[in-house]
Amino acid sequence: MAEKLTREIITQSLESSLQNDWSLNDSGDQIERLFEFSNYYQTMAFANAVAWNAHQQDHHPDMLITYKTCRITFTTHSAGGLTQLDFDSAKTLDQLVFNE
């Protein structure tokens, strides 16, 4: 099982390894980001890419999909909070959008 991160490591990881649009929820056990697109097709293409990556990593975020947005939320349920896997998965999504 993945090890739950401390609040200090979570804060450092948010600042150093992810795009600025990721945020930590009030209880400190989830990170989330709203991705915005020009149209429904782009939104669904992104959502499908997220699903493919989640399957490959065997780590599945919550997704809320609307016409031009996709809200992604990561947490590691088995650890009861955030783990390095959440940040690695979030970074992969940043790279999908920004081609870094």
C-alpha positions as CSV (number, residue, x, y, z in Angstrom):
1,M,0.0,0.0,0.0
2,A,1.2,3.5,-0.8
3,E,2.3,5.6,2.2
4,K,0.1,8.7,3.1
5,L,2.1,11.9,2.7
6,T,2.5,14.5,5.5
7,R,0.9,18.0,5.1
8,E,4.4,19.5,4.7
9,I,5.3,17.1,1.8
10,I,1.9,17.7,0.2
11,T,2.4,21.5,0.3
12,Q,5.9,21.1,-1.2
13,S,4.7,18.8,-3.9
14,L,1.9,21.2,-4.9
15,E,4.4,24.1,-5.2
16,S,7.2,22.3,-6.9
17,S,5.9,19.5,-9.1
18,L,2.5,20.5,-10.5
19,Q,1.0,23.3,-12.5
20,N,-0.4,26.1,-10.3
21,D,-4.0,25.2,-11.0
22,W,-4.1,22.2,-8.6
23,S,-5.5,22.9,-5.2
24,L,-5.7,21.0,-1.9
25,N,-9.1,20.6,-0.3
26,D,-9.8,21.9,3.3
27,S,-9.2,18.5,4.9
28,G,-5.9,18.0,3.1
29,D,-6.8,14.6,1.7
30,Q,-7.5,15.4,-2.0
31,I,-6.0,17.5,-4.8
32,E,-8.2,18.8,-7.6
33,R,-8.0,20.8,-10.8
34,L,-10.5,22.1,-13.3
35,F,-9.4,21.6,-16.9
36,E,-11.2,23.9,-19.4
37,F,-11.5,23.2,-23.2
38,S,-13.0,24.9,-26.2
39,N,-15.7,22.4,-26.9
40,Y,-17.3,19.1,-25.9
41,Y,-15.1,17.0,-28.2
42,Q,-11.9,18.3,-26.7
43,T,-13.3,17.7,-23.2
44,M,-14.2,14.1,-24.0
45,A,-10.9,13.5,-25.7
46,F,-9.2,14.6,-22.5
47,A,-11.5,12.6,-20.3
48,N,-10.7,9.5,-22.4
49,A,-7.0,10.1,-22.1
50,V,-7.4,10.4,-18.3
51,A,-9.3,7.1,-18.3
52,W,-6.5,5.4,-20.3
53,N,-3.8,6.8,-18.0
54,A,-5.8,5.8,-14.9
55,H,-6.1,2.2,-16.3
56,Q,-2.3,2.1,-17.0
57,Q,-1.4,3.3,-13.6
58,D,-4.2,1.4,-11.8
59,H,-5.1,4.6,-10.0
60,H,-8.4,6.2,-10.8
61,P,-9.4,9.8,-10.1
62,D,-12.9,11.1,-9.7
63,M,-14.0,13.1,-12.8
64,L,-16.8,15.5,-13.2
65,I,-17.4,16.2,-16.9
66,T,-19.4,19.1,-18.4
67,Y,-19.6,20.5,-21.9
68,K,-16.3,22.5,-21.7
69,T,-14.7,21.3,-18.4
70,C,-13.4,18.3,-16.6
71,R,-12.7,18.5,-12.9
72,I,-10.2,15.9,-11.7
73,T,-9.9,14.9,-8.0
74,F,-7.1,12.6,-6.7
75,T,-6.8,10.8,-3.4
76,T,-5.6,7.3,-2.4
77,H,-8.6,5.7,-0.7
78,S,-6.6,2.8,0.6
79,A,-4.1,5.1,2.4
80,G,-6.8,7.5,3.7
81,G,-5.4,10.5,1.9
82,L,-2.8,11.7,-0.5
83,T,0.2,9.6,-1.6
84,Q,3.0,10.1,-4.1
85,L,0.9,8.2,-6.6
86,D,-1.7,11.1,-6.6
87,F,1.0,13.6,-7.4
88,D,2.5,11.4,-10.1
89,S,-0.9,10.9,-11.7
90,A,-1.6,14.7,-11.6
91,K,1.7,15.5,-13.2
92,T,0.9,13.1,-16.0
93,L,-2.3,15.0,-16.7
94,D,-0.5,18.3,-16.6
95,Q,1.8,16.9,-19.3
96,L,-1.2,15.8,-21.4
97,V,-2.5,19.3,-21.6
98,F,0.8,21.3,-21.7
99,N,3.0,18.8,-23.6
100,E,5.9,19.3,-21.3
